[in-house]
């Protein structure tokens, strides 16, 4: 079995022996976007997004941005990403619609063996990350391999997400844990604020 196929299947693989190192092809596109006047010229972002598995025209992303391969990243509609996002996409990273990601958020799919004898052989493995529709991830959050964050949930600043987070909750901390559910009262409060905004 080829190293790329091992990587896709979540098996141990050697990143230095990948048959088609997509990270090399991606580097010029990352550099062009990160050096761009992104507020004036969307072309570098559009060219970078063509390297993703899926994205939409209404994506908003502030440089600098870093990812390993690009081809394993799927981004839904109306995505907003702040500055300094890092995505190590050795496995799939699936981001739903209407997702907000704050500054300096890191999403990791890759990990290394616990045993040092195996680790020094340059072997690693990867597990997918899923961020469902309507999620807000605040600044400086770390999302570890294999995690799913449920629909409309909020991850507080500085959290380290090590396990799945259910839908419709606010979760915080290291390790990240559920603080409380998001209730109908929250909806009513923010609808009131929205109406005030409209009337001003």
N, C-alpha and C positions, 0 to 999 in steps of 0.2 A: 504493500500500500504506500502511495506517495505521501510525503510530509504534508502537503496541502490538504489532502483528504483526511489525514489523521487530525489535523487542526479543526476541520469542519465538523468532525464527529466527536469532538471533545476528548480525544485520546492524547496521550503524550506525543509531542512532536518536537523537532529541532528547528527553530526559526531561521537558523543560518543555512538550512538545506532546502528551503522552500523552492519549488520548481519555477514559480513565476513570482518573484518578489514585487508585489504591487506597490509596496511602500516606496520603491525607487521611482516608479512612474508618477506617484502622487506628489512627490516633493516640490517640483516646479509650480504646481497649482497651489499648494499651500503657501509657498513663498510669495507668489504673485498676489494672492488674496491678503496675506498678512502685511505686505508692503503697500497695499492699495489705499487710495482715498475713497474708502467704501461708501461714504456718505454722498459722494458725487458720481461714482462709477460702479455699477452693479456687475459689470462684465466679469471681473475676476471671481466673484462669488458664484455667478452662474456657471462659469467653466469648472469651478471646484465641485459644485453640486452635481454636475454630469458624471463625476466619479463615484458618487454615492449610489447605493442600490436603488433608492427611491427618495425623491424630494419634490417639492412644489415651488411654483414661481413666487409665492408670497412669503418665502422664508426670510427671516431677519436674523443676521448673525454679525456680531461685532468682533473684529480681530483684536489680538491674535487668537487663532484657533489651531488646534493640533489634533490629528488622528493618525493612526498607523496605516490603514489600508483604504478606507473610504468605501470600498465595495461592499462591506458588511454593515453599512449604516443605512437605515430607512427612517426618513423623517416625514411626519404627517403635515397636514395643512395648518397654516397660521402659526408656525413655529417662531418663537423669539428666543435667541440665545445671546447672552451677554458676553463680555470680554473674558478671554483666558480659559475657555472650555477645552478640556483634554478628553479625548475618547480613544482608548486603546481597544480597537475593534478587531481583535483576532477571532472572536465569535460575533454573531449578529448582535447589533444594537438596534432595537426597534422602538422608535419614538412616535407616539400617537399624535392626534390632532390637538391643536390649542394648548400646546405645552410651552411653559416658560422655564428657562434654565438661567440661573443667576451667574454672576461672575465667579471665575476660578473654580468651577465645578469639574470634578474628575470622574469619568465613567470607565471602569476597568472590567474587561472580560477575561483577562489573562492572569494566570497564577502559576506558582512554581511548587515543585514537590517539597514536602516537609523534610524528607530525608536528604541530608547534605550530600551524600555520595551520589545520589541520582541528580540532585540539583546542579552539581558542578559539571554534569555531562551536557549542559546547555538545553535540557529538556524542560518543556512547559506544557500547559494545557489551558483550554479556554472554555468558558460557559457564557451563554447569551444573557443579555440584560434587556428587559422590557419595561418601558415607561408608557403607561396607558394614557388615554385621552384626558385632557384637562388638568394634568399634573403641574404643580408649581414646585420647582426645586430651587431653594434660596441659595445664596452665595456660599462658596467654600465647602460644599457638600462633596463627600466621596461615596460613590456607589460601587460596591464590590461585585465580583463575578457571580452570575447565576441569579441575580435579584430581579424580582418583578415588583413594580410600584403601581398600585391599583388606581383606578379611574378617579380623577378629581381630588386626589390627595395632595397634601402640602408637606414638604420636607424642610424643616427649619434649618437656619444657617449653621454651618459647621458640623452638621450631622455626619456620621459614618454609617452607611446603610449596609448591613451584613446579612440581612434576611428579608424575605418578602414583606411588603407593607400592603395592608388591605385597602380597598377603595373607600373614599369619602372620610378620610381621617387626617388629623394633623399629627405628624410624627417628628420627634426631635431626639438629639443626643448621640452619645458614643458609648455603646452601640445604639443605633437609632431604635426608638420604641414609640408606640402609639401614645400620644398625650391625651387626645380626646377625639370623638367623632365630630364630623361637621353636620350641624343640625339645621332644621328648617328655620330656627331663629336666626341663624347666620345669614340665610338667604333673605329673610325679611329685613334684617338690619341693613344689608348692603343694597337692597332694592330701594330702601328709604334714602340712603345716601346718593344713589343714582338719580332718583327723582329730584333731589335737592340740586344736584349738579346740572340737570336739564333745565331747571327753573332759574338758574343764576345767569 
